[in-house]
């Protein structure tokens, strides 16, 4: 039996960060992966989806700029977009990821890993042992809900099929108006597909500020996306010619060449050996503040499997905290940008970037807050992002403490704006103090002057 200081199951972002951080501090680490090193984000989610979205967004911005707009004489080159996507995901070859592990002397074990006992992991016919800890970071898979007829569809798409497709279908029905649903609706509509988007809630992105959802809905409709909100799929049928029809609870239907199911994620815990340590397979794994499983001081669960915040960056954050705990360094984890309040970006046009509370969650938490709002491009810096660029910035300020507790920003290319708000929230910087953080002129960061005023 091979023995290591730490064994990590899952070589996605969370697993890689944990393994690398521990190895950099001198520990002997093995990482187990049965798919591609780099995980879902690198090959089937964050990276390829942005590759499909970015060309249209760059073109849209150019068309808003006099002088540049006149130079735009053609449409998107679909073949070139897909080729660039393939380049970004390395044609689903993870060999480019391996040197990072090798440089840190992390041992890669290929195969499906599952717990086989205390501090033990079985991979195929081999069993390995961890002297210090085992980290569980296998990620999640697309959720396929029990909708009548769905399991009979031969080629229903998940995010994996959509982000790696070699051809753009003529039409598609998307079930789910969350992040995956809206991003893929925009991507495929702009690449020549007629998209129908179905969402059971009364609006898209139901967990974000309503103004952001309204702006995004209007933008998608302007592109030609057929949006059906407040309706739930009740039955799915596939015709002899392959066309798929979705029946909804209001009696209407939607038909497309392809069906994309974007209705959430399922933690990859069904075949992880959790029963060996008294945990229930198929469920999320409860953890403490250091992301350690209660009752098992050697076992940690990171990323999607603990259900705290299903974002790549938060899984990597959890990996740093858990690795530091193994190394004897604890962190204070109480802050307003974790869990459901984590920083998050929807990479549509306009982008939706948010951190901390929304008006709804702050109200539910019983916080007495003030809303401060301004146009994202309503300043001198906005002049250079083109005419009529949609966008709103909203801060929520805790009246009692005088600190920002939430921020939502919509607009063109605003994703990088969000980190300033995250720092303000995590650092609990008083708004009176933020008044002395002077933004450069002429930049759109002058939106912060509105808050300080």
C-alpha positions in Angstrom: 0.0 0.0 0.0 1.4 3.4 -1.0 1.2 6.0 1.8 1.0 9.8 1.4 0.6 12.6 3.9 -2.6 13.7 2.1 -4.8 12.1 -0.6 -7.1 14.3 -2.6 -10.0 12.8 -4.6 -10.8 15.1 -7.5 -8.4 17.1 -9.6 -10.7 20.0 -10.4 -9.9 23.5 -9.3 -10.6 22.9 -5.5 -8.6 19.6 -5.5 -5.7 21.0 -7.5 -5.4 24.1 -5.2 -5.5 22.0 -2.1 -2.9 19.5 -3.4 -0.6 22.3 -4.7 -0.7 24.3 -1.5 0.0 21.3 0.7 2.8 20.1 -1.5 4.4 23.5 -1.7 4.7 23.3 2.1 6.6 20.0 2.0 3.8 17.4 2.3 3.7 14.3 0.2 0.4 14.5 -1.7 -1.5 12.2 -4.1 -4.4 13.4 -6.2 -6.9 11.0 -7.8 -8.9 11.8 -10.9 -10.9 9.6 -13.3 -11.6 12.3 -15.9 -9.5 15.3 -16.9 -7.1 17.1 -14.6 -8.5 20.6 -14.4 -12.1 19.5 -13.9 -15.4 20.8 -15.1 -14.5 24.4 -15.1 -11.5 24.1 -17.4 -13.1 21.8 -20.0 -16.9 21.9 -19.8 -18.1 24.9 -17.9 -16.5 28.3 -17.1 -13.7 28.4 -19.8 -15.5 27.1 -22.9 -18.7 29.0 -22.1 -16.8 32.3 -22.0 -15.1 31.4 -25.2 -18.5 31.1 -26.8 -19.8 34.3 -25.3 -16.9 36.7 -25.7 -16.8 37.1 -29.5 -20.4 38.5 -29.7 -19.7 40.8 -26.7 -16.6 42.2 -28.3 -18.5 42.8 -31.5 -21.4 44.4 -29.6 -19.0 46.8 -27.9 -17.3 47.7 -31.1 -20.6 48.5 -32.7 -21.3 51.0 -29.9 -18.1 53.0 -30.6 -18.3 55.5 -33.4 -15.3 54.9 -35.7 -15.0 51.3 -34.7 -18.7 50.6 -35.7 -18.0 51.7 -39.2 -15.2 49.1 -39.5 -17.5 46.2 -38.5 -18.7 44.9 -41.8 -19.3 41.2 -41.2 -21.0 38.8 -38.8 -19.4 36.3 -36.3 -17.4 33.5 -37.9 -18.9 30.5 -36.2 -16.1 28.1 -37.3 -13.5 30.5 -35.9 -15.4 30.8 -32.6 -15.6 27.1 -32.2 -11.9 26.7 -33.1 -10.9 29.2 -30.5 -13.1 27.4 -27.9 -11.2 24.2 -28.8 -7.9 26.0 -28.3 -9.0 27.2 -24.9 -10.0 23.7 -23.7 -7.0 22.1 -25.3 -9.2 19.9 -27.4 -10.2 18.1 -24.1 -6.6 17.1 -23.6 -5.3 17.7 -20.0 -1.6 17.2 -20.7 -1.0 20.9 -20.4 -2.3 20.7 -16.8 0.1 18.1 -15.7 3.4 20.1 -15.4 1.7 22.2 -12.6 1.3 19.1 -10.5 4.7 17.7 -11.5 6.5 20.9 -10.5 5.0 20.5 -7.0 5.8 16.8 -6.9 2.1 15.8 -6.5 1.5 12.2 -7.5 -1.4 11.8 -10.0 -3.3 8.6 -9.7 -5.7 8.0 -12.6 -9.0 6.3 -11.8 -12.2 6.6 -9.7 -11.4 7.2 -6.1 -13.7 6.2 -3.2 -13.2 6.0 0.6 -12.4 2.4 1.7 -11.8 3.1 5.4 -10.3 5.7 7.8 -7.7 7.7 5.9 -7.9 5.1 3.1 -8.9 5.5 -0.6 -9.4 2.8 -3.2 -8.6 3.5 -6.8 -9.4 0.4 -8.9 -7.3 -2.5 -7.6 -5.1 -0.2 -5.5 -5.6 1.1 -2.0 -3.6 4.2 -0.8 -3.4 5.5 2.7 -3.2 9.1 4.0 -1.1 9.8 7.2 -2.8 13.2 7.8 -5.9 13.8 5.8 -8.2 12.9 2.9 -9.8 15.7 0.9 -13.0 15.1 -1.1 -13.3 17.4 -4.1 -15.0 15.4 -6.9 -17.3 18.2 -8.0 -20.8 17.8 -9.3 -22.7 16.6 -12.4 -25.7 18.2 -14.2 -29.0 17.5 -12.5 -31.5 15.6 -14.6 -34.8 16.0 -12.8 -37.7 13.4 -13.0 -39.6 15.1 -15.8 -41.8 12.7 -17.7 -40.1 11.6 -20.9 -36.8 13.3 -20.2 -34.9 10.0 -19.7 -36.2 8.8 -23.1 -34.5 11.6 -25.0 -31.5 10.1 -26.8 -29.4 13.2 -27.0 -30.6 15.7 -24.3 -27.8 18.1 -23.8 -26.2 19.2 -20.5 -23.7 22.0 -20.2 -21.0 19.6 -21.3 -22.6 19.0 -24.6 -23.5 22.6 -25.2 -20.0 24.0 -24.4 -18.1 21.4 -26.5 -20.5 21.0 -29.5 -18.9 21.0 -32.9 -22.0 22.3 -34.7 -24.6 25.0 -33.9 -28.2 23.6 -34.2 -30.8 25.5 -36.0 -33.1 25.6 -32.9 -32.8 24.7 -29.2 -35.0 24.7 -26.1 -33.2 25.6 -22.9 -34.8 24.4 -19.6 -33.6 26.6 -16.8 -33.1 30.4 -16.5 -30.1 30.4 -14.2 -26.5 31.1 -15.1 -26.0 28.2 -17.5 -29.4 28.8 -19.1 -29.0 32.5 -19.8 -25.3 32.3 -20.8 -25.9 29.4 -23.3 -29.1 31.1 -24.6 -27.1 34.2 -25.5 -24.2 32.2 -26.9 -26.2 30.0 -29.2 -28.6 32.8 -30.3 -25.7 34.9 -31.4 -24.1 32.0 -33.2 -27.2 31.5 -35.4 -29.5 29.2 -33.3 -33.1 30.1 -32.5 -33.4 29.6 -28.7 -36.5 29.2 -26.5 -35.7 29.7 -22.8 -38.0 28.2 -20.2 -37.8 29.2 -16.5 -40.2 28.1 -13.8 -39.8 31.2 -11.6 -41.4 34.5 -12.6 -38.1 35.9 -13.9 -34.7 34.9 -15.0 -31.8 34.7 -12.5 -34.4 34.6 -9.7 -31.7 34.9 -7.0 -30.4 38.3 -8.2 -31.7 41.8 -8.0 -34.8 42.2 -10.1 -33.5 45.2 -12.0 -30.6 43.0 -13.2 -33.0 40.3 -14.3 -35.1 42.8 -16.2 -32.2 44.3 -18.1 -30.9 40.9 -19.1 -34.3 39.7 -20.1 -34.7 42.7 -22.4 -31.2 42.2 -23.9 -31.9 38.5 -24.6 -35.3 39.3 -26.2 -33.6 41.9 -28.3 -31.3 39.2 -29.6 -34.4 37.1 -30.5 -34.5 34.6 -27.6 -38.0 33.4 -27.0 -38.3 33.7 -23.2 -41.0 31.8 -21.3 -40.9 32.6 -17.6 -43.4 31.4 -14.8 -43.8 28.1 -16.6 -42.5 24.7 -15.7 -41.8 21.7 -17.9 -44.1 18.8 -17.3 -43.3 16.4 -20.1 -40.8 16.0 -22.9 -41.3 14.2 -26.2 -39.0 13.4 -29.1 -40.5 13.1 -32.6 -39.4 10.6 -35.3 -37.4 13.3 -37.0 -35.4 14.0 -33.7 -37.1 17.3 -32.8 -37.8 17.7 -29.1 -41.1 19.2 -27.7 -41.3 20.4 -24.2 -44.8 20.6 -22.7 -45.4 23.3 -20.0 -47.8 23.5 -17.1 -49.8 26.3 -18.8 -50.6 24.1 -21.7 -48.1 25.6 -24.1 -45.2 23.9 -25.9 -41.7 24.7 -27.2 -40.0 22.7 -29.9 -36.3 22.6 -30.9 -33.7 20.5 -32.7 -31.8 20.2 -29.4 -32.8 20.3 -25.7 -30.4 21.7 -23.1 -31.2 20.8 -19.5 -29.8 23.5 -17.2 -31.7 22.8 -14.0 -28.9 22.7 -11.4 -26.1 20.4 -10.2 -26.0 17.1 -8.4 -23.0 16.5 -6.0 -20.8 13.6 -7.1 -21.2 11.7 -3.8 -23.2 8.7 -5.0 -20.1 6.5 -5.4 -17.6 8.1 -3.1 -17.6 5.5 -0.3 -19.4 7.8 2.1 -21.2 4.9 3.8 -17.8 3.7 5.1 -17.6 6.7 7.4 -21.3 6.8 8.2 -22.4 9.5 5.7 -25.2 9.3 3.2 -24.3 8.8 -0.5 -25.8 11.1 -3.0 -26.2 14.0 -0.5 -24.1 17.1 0.1 -21.5 16.7 2.9 -21.8 18.9 6.0 -18.5 20.6 7.0 -17.4 22.9 9.8 -15.7 26.3 9.3 -12.5 24.7 8.3 -14.3 22.5 5.8 -13.7 19.4 7.9 -16.4 16.7 8.2 -17.7 16.7 11.8 -16.6 13.6 13.7 -13.8 12.9 11.3 -10.8 15.1 12.0 -8.9 13.6 9.0 -11.6 14.2 6.4 -12.3 17.4 4.4 -15.0 18.2 1.7 -14.4 21.0 -0.7 -16.3 22.7 -3.5 -19.6 21.5 -4.9 -19.9 18.4 -2.7 -20.4 20.6 0.5 -23.1 22.7 -1.2 -21.9 26.0 0.4 -21.2 27.9 -2.8 -21.1 26.3 -6.2 -18.5 28.5 -7.8 -15.0 27.6 -9.0 -13.4 30.5 -7.1 -15.1 29.6 -3.9 -14.0 26.0 -4.2 -10.5 27.2 -4.6 -11.0 29.5 -1.6 -12.2 26.6 0.5 -9.2 24.6 -0.6 -6.8 27.2 0.6 -8.5 27.4 4.0 -8.7 23.6 4.5 -5.0 23.1 3.4 -3.9 25.8 5.8 -5.8 24.1 8.6 -3.9 20.8 7.9 -0.7 22.9 8.0 -1.7 24.3 11.4 -3.0 27.7 10.3 -6.6 28.6 11.1 -8.5 31.6 9.6 -11.4 33.7 10.7 -14.1 32.8 8.2 -17.0 35.1 9.2 -17.6 37.7 6.5 -20.3 38.9 4.2 -19.0 37.4 0.9 -19.3 33.7 1.6 -21.9 31.0 1.0 -25.0 32.4 -0.8 -23.4 35.9 -0.6 -20.3 34.9 -2.5 -19.0 37.0 -5.4 -20.7 35.9 -8.7 -20.7 37.0 -12.3 -23.0 36.1 -15.2 -21.0 36.7 -18.4 -23.9 37.8 -20.6 -24.4 41.2 -22.4 -25.0 43.0 -20.1 -22.9 41.2 -17.5 -24.4 40.8 -14.1 -21.9 41.0 -11.3 -22.9 40.7 -7.6 -21.5 40.1 -4.1 -23.1 40.0 -0.7 -26.8 40.7 -0.1 -29.5 41.5 -2.6 -32.4 43.7 -1.5 -34.4 40.5 -0.9 -31.9 38.6 1.2 -31.0 41.7 3.2 -34.7 42.2 4.0 -35.1 38.5 4.9 -32.1 38.9 7.3 -33.8 41.8 9.0 -31.1 44.3 8.2 -32.1 48.0 8.1 -30.4 49.1 4.9 -30.2 51.9 2.4 -30.1 51.6 -1.3 -27.7 53.7 -3.3 -27.9 53.4 -7.1 -26.3 55.0 -10.2 -25.8 54.3 -13.9 -22.8 52.2 -14.4 -21.7 54.2 -17.4 -23.2 57.5 -16.1 -19.8 59.2 -15.8 -16.9 60.4 -18.0 -15.3 57.0 -18.1 -18.6 55.6 -19.5 -18.1 57.7 -22.6 -15.5 55.3 -23.9 -17.7 52.2 -23.6 -20.0 53.3 -26.3 -23.3 54.9 -26.7 -26.4 53.6 -24.9 -24.5 50.9 -22.9 -27.1 49.5 -20.5 -26.0 49.2 -16.9 -26.9 50.0 -13.3 -24.9 49.8 -10.1 -26.6 49.3 -6.7 -25.1 49.2 -3.3 -26.8 48.2 -0.1 -25.5 49.9 3.0 -26.2 48.7 6.5 -27.5 51.9 8.2 -26.5 50.8 11.7 -22.9 49.8 10.9 -22.3 52.2 7.9 -20.8 49.5 5.7 -21.6 48.0 2.3 -23.3 44.7 2.6 -24.2 44.1 -1.0 -23.4 45.3 -4.5 -24.9 44.4 -7.9 -23.4 45.8 -11.1 -24.8 45.4 -14.6 -23.2 46.6 -17.8 -20.6 46.0 -20.5 -17.4 44.3 -19.2 -18.1 45.0 -15.5 -16.9 41.7 -14.1 -13.6 43.1 -12.8 -15.4 45.9 -11.1 -16.8 43.5 -8.6 -13.6 42.9 -6.6 -13.6 46.4 -5.2 -17.0 45.8 -3.7 -15.9 42.4 -2.4 -13.0 44.0 -0.6 -15.3 46.6 0.9 -17.7 44.0 2.1 -15.1 41.5 3.5 -13.1 44.3 5.1 -16.2 46.0 6.5 -14.7 49.3 5.4 -16.9 52.2 6.6 -18.5 54.1 3.8 -17.0 57.3 5.3 -13.6 55.7 4.9 -14.3 54.7 1.3 -14.8 58.4 0.5 -11.0 58.7 0.6 -10.5 55.9 -1.9 -10.4 58.3 -4.9 -11.0 56.6 -8.3 -8.9 57.7 -11.3 -10.4 60.0 -13.9 -11.8 59.2 -16.4 -12.8 55.7 -15.4 -16.1 54.0 -14.7 -14.8 53.4 -11.2 -16.1 56.9 -10.4 -19.4 55.1 -9.7 -17.9 54.8 -6.2 -18.1 58.6 -5.8 -21.9 58.2 -5.8 -21.7 55.8 -2.9 -19.3 58.0 -1.0 -21.5 61.0 -1.6 
